[in-house]
Amino acid sequence: MKECPPDRIQIAREILNYLSGRPDGEDTLEGIMRHRLPEKPTGRQTALVKEVVADLVTQGRIERILKEDRARLRVRPRR
C-alpha cells in the first residue's frame, strides 16, 4: 500500500466520516464531490477527490455497489 500525503489522508478521513454518518451509509461519487468540494472546484480538487476515492476502494476501506442502476460507494463492513 502506498503512503498518502497528509492532505490526502485528511480527505480520506472526511470521506469515510461522511459516508459513515449518512443514514444509509452510502452515496454516489457525485454526492461525495458535492459534500467535499467548494461550489466551483478546480480540476485539481476534483481529480484529487476521485484519486482518494479510488485509493479507498483499492485499500478495501470502501466498496462500490450497484443500486438502482447507479454506482454507489459505502464504507466496507468489517468482518
C-alpha angles and dihedrals in degrees: 000000000000123000117253124220114243095259091053090049090053092049090049091051091049092050093048092047091047094051092043091053096051116103092239094030094236145083141168123266087252091055091050090050092051090050097044104037134063119253093269107028124189120243089252093054091050092047092049093054091048090050092050091049090050090049091051090051091048091049091050093241093120132018136210116235131179112234125168089349092302129108110241131183126220139169107271111246114247116242 
